[in-house]
Amino acid sequence: MLFGQTDQLHRKDGCSLPVSIECTSWQRASVSASLTLEAACVIGAIAGGAREDVARELYAIGIEAGVAFQLQDDLLNLVGDADAQGKDFRSDITEGKRTLAVVHALENLGTAERDELVSLLTAGVTAPDDLARAVELIAAGGGIEHCRSLAEKGAEVTKRLAAEAAEKGHITFEARDLLCSMADFFVERAA
């Protein structure tokens, strides 16, 4: 809850930027990952009677996979298939969410474009042209490519960690294959 409340406070009263790109990255990706994949990996390890070092390995795998998933989720909200996304397509812009893509763009745009993006994010825009313009600005600031790169890196790290865990005998090779397939799916999915 703390991170969600922090996000709301940073958006309240027209505040245009989060504390830092690191804060936003942790908030949007790692915390969301903690609630999904990391928890599933650790709970599975504990339920299976794994040693603490193995549970820590699975925790790390879950965090990396979760970050990749969340970053891809944020990207799909901006540049995915509108029909597949349905009513939530580009809702992050309407809601003024400071995703990593947005923060990266804000840190890299010139003053006029940055101010325009902040204006769009704080206005609660819903018109397709306004939403498209916000995406153009995020892309111009390198936010989309930055997130895509980090999502792919997260998937690669997930696969490397899973392979290492299998080589040590901490997980089965079948589990490794499943984790690697899952990591690929997370960054290749279209919805």
C-alpha atoms as a printed R data frame, in Angstrom:
    type eleno elety resid chain resno       x       y       z
1   ATOM     1    CA   MET     A     1   0.000   0.000   0.000
2   ATOM     2    CA   LEU     A     2   2.794   2.424   0.818
3   ATOM     3    CA   PHE     A     3   4.051   2.603  -2.761
4   ATOM     4    CA   GLY     A     4   0.553   3.016  -4.204
5   ATOM     5    CA   GLN     A     5  -0.148   5.816  -1.735
6   ATOM     6    CA   THR     A     6   3.177   7.438  -2.606
7   ATOM     7    CA   ASP     A     7   2.185   7.401  -6.280
8   ATOM     8    CA   GLN     A     8  -1.140   9.047  -5.460
9   ATOM     9    CA   LEU     A     9   0.576  11.736  -3.411
10  ATOM    10    CA   HIS     A    10   3.043  12.474  -6.182
11  ATOM    11    CA   ARG     A    11   0.165  12.946  -8.621
12  ATOM    12    CA   LYS     A    12  -1.991  14.973  -6.251
13  ATOM    13    CA   ASP     A    13  -2.267  18.711  -6.789
14  ATOM    14    CA   GLY     A    14  -0.544  18.623 -10.178
15  ATOM    15    CA   CYS     A    15   2.841  17.399  -8.990
16  ATOM    16    CA   SER     A    16   4.497  16.569 -12.270
17  ATOM    17    CA   LEU     A    17   7.243  14.102 -11.389
18  ATOM    18    CA   PRO     A    18   7.822  11.206  -9.033
19  ATOM    19    CA   VAL     A    19  10.752  11.345  -6.648
20  ATOM    20    CA   SER     A    20  13.122   9.594  -9.036
21  ATOM    21    CA   ILE     A    21  13.280   7.147 -11.880
22  ATOM    22    CA   GLU     A    22  14.609   4.529  -9.447
23  ATOM    23    CA   CYS     A    23  11.622   5.034  -7.130
24  ATOM    24    CA   THR     A    24   9.171   4.682  -9.985
25  ATOM    25    CA   SER     A    25  10.960   1.664 -11.394
26  ATOM    26    CA   TRP     A    26  10.818  -0.089  -8.025
27  ATOM    27    CA   GLN     A    27   7.269   0.999  -7.381
28  ATOM    28    CA   ARG     A    28   5.716   0.006 -10.714
29  ATOM    29    CA   ALA     A    29   7.712  -3.087 -11.512
30  ATOM    30    CA   SER     A    30   9.277  -4.680  -8.477
31  ATOM    31    CA   VAL     A    31   6.366  -4.159  -6.129
32  ATOM    32    CA   SER     A    32   3.894  -5.508  -8.672
33  ATOM    33    CA   ALA     A    33   6.227  -8.432  -9.266
34  ATOM    34    CA   SER     A    34   6.371  -9.084  -5.527
35  ATOM    35    CA   LEU     A    35   2.642  -9.541  -5.476
36  ATOM    36    CA   THR     A    36   2.683 -12.023  -8.316
37  ATOM    37    CA   LEU     A    37   5.630 -14.082  -9.454
38  ATOM    38    CA   GLU     A    38   8.082 -13.645  -6.605
39  ATOM    39    CA   ALA     A    39   5.432 -14.679  -4.111
40  ATOM    40    CA   ALA     A    40   4.460 -17.706  -6.199
41  ATOM    41    CA   CYS     A    41   8.080 -18.814  -6.504
42  ATOM    42    CA   VAL     A    42   8.841 -18.412  -2.797
43  ATOM    43    CA   ILE     A    43   5.597 -20.006  -1.649
44  ATOM    44    CA   GLY     A    44   6.265 -22.933  -3.985
45  ATOM    45    CA   ALA     A    45   9.774 -23.302  -2.604
46  ATOM    46    CA   ILE     A    46   8.566 -23.209   0.995
47  ATOM    47    CA   ALA     A    47   5.684 -25.596   0.314
48  ATOM    48    CA   GLY     A    48   8.108 -27.961  -1.384
49  ATOM    49    CA   GLY     A    49  10.464 -27.912   1.593
50  ATOM    50    CA   ALA     A    50  13.291 -26.127  -0.233
51  ATOM    51    CA   ARG     A    51  16.356 -24.902   1.622
52  ATOM    52    CA   GLU     A    52  16.633 -21.168   2.247
53  ATOM    53    CA   ASP     A    53  19.282 -20.677  -0.461
54  ATOM    54    CA   VAL     A    54  17.001 -22.329  -3.027
55  ATOM    55    CA   ALA     A    55  14.057 -20.185  -1.912
56  ATOM    56    CA   ARG     A    56  16.282 -17.115  -2.380
57  ATOM    57    CA   GLU     A    57  17.168 -18.250  -5.897
58  ATOM    58    CA   LEU     A    58  13.498 -18.669  -6.742
59  ATOM    59    CA   TYR     A    59  12.769 -15.274  -5.179
60  ATOM    60    CA   ALA     A    60  15.338 -13.689  -7.531
61  ATOM    61    CA   ILE     A    61  13.865 -15.530 -10.509
62  ATOM    62    CA   GLY     A    62  10.372 -14.360  -9.554
63  ATOM    63    CA   ILE     A    63  11.462 -10.732  -9.195
64  ATOM    64    CA   GLU     A    64  13.175 -10.681 -12.607
65  ATOM    65    CA   ALA     A    65  10.253 -12.413 -14.313
66  ATOM    66    CA   GLY     A    66   7.769 -10.128 -12.560
67  ATOM    67    CA   VAL     A    67   9.628  -6.995 -13.596
68  ATOM    68    CA   ALA     A    68   9.688  -8.197 -17.205
69  ATOM    69    CA   PHE     A    69   5.965  -8.956 -17.024
70  ATOM    70    CA   GLN     A    70   5.049  -5.583 -15.485
71  ATOM    71    CA   LEU     A    71   7.146  -3.567 -17.920
72  ATOM    72    CA   GLN     A    72   5.561  -5.408 -20.847
73  ATOM    73    CA   ASP     A    73   2.140  -4.820 -19.288
74  ATOM    74    CA   ASP     A    74   2.863  -1.081 -19.110
75  ATOM    75    CA   LEU     A    75   4.034  -1.094 -22.734
76  ATOM    76    CA   LEU     A    76   0.939  -2.940 -23.923
77  ATOM    77    CA   ASN     A    77  -1.200  -0.281 -22.255
78  ATOM    78    CA   LEU     A    78   0.554   2.321 -24.420
79  ATOM    79    CA   VAL     A    79   1.348   0.620 -27.711
80  ATOM    80    CA   GLY     A    80  -0.460  -2.720 -27.645
81  ATOM    81    CA   ASP     A    81  -3.449  -3.791 -29.650
82  ATOM    82    CA   ALA     A    82  -6.397  -1.572 -28.679
83  ATOM    83    CA   ASP     A    83  -8.895  -4.352 -29.362
84  ATOM    84    CA   ALA     A    84  -6.977  -6.831 -27.211
85  ATOM    85    CA   GLN     A    85  -6.575  -4.281 -24.410
86  ATOM    86    CA   GLY     A    86 -10.214  -3.271 -24.517
87  ATOM    87    CA   LYS     A    87 -11.489  -0.442 -22.361
88  ATOM    88    CA   ASP     A    88  -8.199  -0.211 -20.442
89  ATOM    89    CA   PHE     A    89  -6.124   0.699 -23.505
90  ATOM    90    CA   ARG     A    90  -4.034   3.776 -22.682
91  ATOM    91    CA   SER     A    91  -5.778   4.111 -19.328
92  ATOM    92    CA   ASP     A    92  -2.393   4.673 -17.670
93  ATOM    93    CA   ILE     A    93  -2.254   8.030 -19.487
94  ATOM    94    CA   THR     A    94  -5.800   8.963 -18.499
95  ATOM    95    CA   GLU     A    95  -5.007   8.064 -14.891
96  ATOM    96    CA   GLY     A    96  -1.713   9.976 -15.021
97  ATOM    97    CA   LYS     A    97   0.341   6.975 -13.940
98  ATOM    98    CA   ARG     A    98   4.065   7.582 -13.711
99  ATOM    99    CA   THR     A    99   5.214   4.342 -15.278
100 ATOM   100    CA   LEU     A   100   8.891   3.865 -15.966
101 ATOM   101    CA   ALA     A   101   8.239   4.709 -19.640
102 ATOM   102    CA   VAL     A   102   6.696   8.042 -18.640
103 ATOM   103    CA   VAL     A   103   9.410   8.940 -16.138
104 ATOM   104    CA   HIS     A   104  12.156   8.070 -18.606
105 ATOM   105    CA   ALA     A   105  10.492  10.230 -21.252
106 ATOM   106    CA   LEU     A   106  10.019  13.133 -18.829
107 ATOM   107    CA   GLU     A   107  13.697  13.010 -17.941
108 ATOM   108    CA   ASN     A   108  14.752  13.031 -21.606
109 ATOM   109    CA   LEU     A   109  12.308  15.369 -23.376
110 ATOM   110    CA   GLY     A   110  12.996  19.037 -23.987
111 ATOM   111    CA   THR     A   111  11.142  21.534 -21.859
112 ATOM   112    CA   ALA     A   112   8.236  22.195 -24.244
113 ATOM   113    CA   GLU     A   113   7.571  18.510 -24.933
114 ATOM   114    CA   ARG     A   114   7.994  17.620 -21.267
115 ATOM   115    CA   ASP     A   115   5.480  20.288 -20.254
116 ATOM   116    CA   GLU     A   116   3.060  19.035 -22.905
117 ATOM   117    CA   LEU     A   117   3.334  15.468 -21.640
118 ATOM   118    CA   VAL     A   118   2.849  16.564 -18.028
119 ATOM   119    CA   SER     A   119  -0.214  18.525 -19.118
120 ATOM   120    CA   LEU     A   120  -1.701  15.492 -20.855
121 ATOM   121    CA   LEU     A   121  -0.959  13.259 -17.857
122 ATOM   122    CA   THR     A   122  -2.521  15.599 -15.338
123 ATOM   123    CA   ALA     A   123  -5.602  16.457 -17.405
124 ATOM   124    CA   GLY     A   124  -7.175  12.990 -17.387
125 ATOM   125    CA   VAL     A   125  -7.430  13.000 -21.183
126 ATOM   126    CA   THR     A   126  -9.586  10.405 -22.929
127 ATOM   127    CA   ALA     A   127  -9.727  11.699 -26.513
128 ATOM   128    CA   PRO     A   128  -7.906   9.313 -28.890
129 ATOM   129    CA   ASP     A   129  -5.833  12.151 -30.406
130 ATOM   130    CA   ASP     A   130  -4.650  13.294 -26.969
131 ATOM   131    CA   LEU     A   131  -3.814   9.748 -25.933
132 ATOM   132    CA   ALA     A   132  -1.918   9.189 -29.199
133 ATOM   133    CA   ARG     A   133   0.007  12.432 -28.682
134 ATOM   134    CA   ALA     A   134   1.021  11.343 -25.181
135 ATOM   135    CA   VAL     A   135   2.328   8.060 -26.601
136 ATOM   136    CA   GLU     A   136   4.242   9.985 -29.297
137 ATOM   137    CA   LEU     A   137   5.886  12.084 -26.595
138 ATOM   138    CA   ILE     A   138   6.721   9.063 -24.466
139 ATOM   139    CA   ALA     A   139   8.296   7.415 -27.510
140 ATOM   140    CA   ALA     A   140  10.175  10.604 -28.428
141 ATOM   141    CA   GLY     A   141  11.627  10.681 -24.915
142 ATOM   142    CA   GLY     A   142  12.859   7.102 -25.330
143 ATOM   143    CA   GLY     A   143  10.492   5.695 -22.718
144 ATOM   144    CA   ILE     A   144   9.006   2.937 -24.827
145 ATOM   145    CA   GLU     A   145  12.308   1.624 -26.113
146 ATOM   146    CA   HIS     A   146  13.871   1.888 -22.641
147 ATOM   147    CA   CYS     A   147  11.104  -0.226 -21.102
148 ATOM   148    CA   ARG     A   148  11.176  -2.727 -23.934
149 ATOM   149    CA   SER     A   149  14.917  -3.146 -23.427
150 ATOM   150    CA   LEU     A   150  14.558  -3.579 -19.663
151 ATOM   151    CA   ALA     A   151  11.724  -6.093 -20.096
152 ATOM   152    CA   GLU     A   152  13.868  -8.147 -22.475
153 ATOM   153    CA   LYS     A   153  16.801  -7.925 -20.068
154 ATOM   154    CA   GLY     A   154  14.560  -9.124 -17.219
155 ATOM   155    CA   ALA     A   155  13.496 -12.118 -19.303
156 ATOM   156    CA   GLU     A   156  17.116 -12.947 -20.141
157 ATOM   157    CA   VAL     A   157  18.168 -12.706 -16.488
158 ATOM   158    CA   THR     A   158  15.218 -14.923 -15.528
159 ATOM   159    CA   LYS     A   159  16.363 -17.548 -18.016
160 ATOM   160    CA   ARG     A   160  19.992 -17.333 -16.866
161 ATOM   161    CA   LEU     A   161  19.025 -17.679 -13.195
162 ATOM   162    CA   ALA     A   162  16.720 -20.605 -13.966
163 ATOM   163    CA   ALA     A   163  19.480 -22.343 -15.928
164 ATOM   164    CA   GLU     A   164  21.943 -21.813 -13.075
165 ATOM   165    CA   ALA     A   165  19.456 -23.184 -10.535
166 ATOM   166    CA   ALA     A   166  18.904 -26.273 -12.691
167 ATOM   167    CA   GLU     A   167  22.642 -26.836 -13.154
168 ATOM   168    CA   LYS     A   168  23.069 -26.752  -9.346
169 ATOM   169    CA   GLY     A   169  20.260 -29.290  -8.974
170 ATOM   170    CA   HIS     A   170  18.073 -26.776  -7.128
171 ATOM   171    CA   ILE     A   171  15.240 -27.093  -9.635
172 ATOM   172    CA   THR     A   172  14.485 -29.705 -12.269
173 ATOM   173    CA   PHE     A   173  15.338 -29.166 -15.897
174 ATOM   174    CA   GLU     A   174  11.610 -29.278 -16.595
175 ATOM   175    CA   ALA     A   175  11.094 -26.418 -14.140
176 ATOM   176    CA   ARG     A   176  13.921 -24.527 -15.850
177 ATOM   177    CA   ASP     A   177  12.265 -25.000 -19.229
178 ATOM   178    CA   LEU     A   178   8.921 -23.837 -17.841
179 ATOM   179    CA   LEU     A   179  10.467 -20.718 -16.258
180 ATOM   180    CA   CYS     A   180  12.332 -19.909 -19.492
181 ATOM   181    CA   SER     A   181   9.196 -20.366 -21.571
182 ATOM   182    CA   MET     A   182   7.256 -18.199 -19.130
183 ATOM   183    CA   ALA     A   183   9.888 -15.427 -19.330
184 ATOM   184    CA   ASP     A   184   9.750 -15.455 -23.127
185 ATOM   185    CA   PHE     A   185   5.959 -15.358 -23.081
186 ATOM   186    CA   PHE     A   186   5.937 -12.385 -20.726
187 ATOM   187    CA   VAL     A   187   7.863 -10.165 -23.141
188 ATOM   188    CA   GLU     A   188   6.382 -11.518 -26.380
189 ATOM   189    CA   ARG     A   189   2.714 -11.428 -25.404
190 ATOM   190    CA   ALA     A   190   0.368  -9.086 -27.217
191 ATOM   191    CA   ALA     A   191  -2.307  -8.809 -24.533
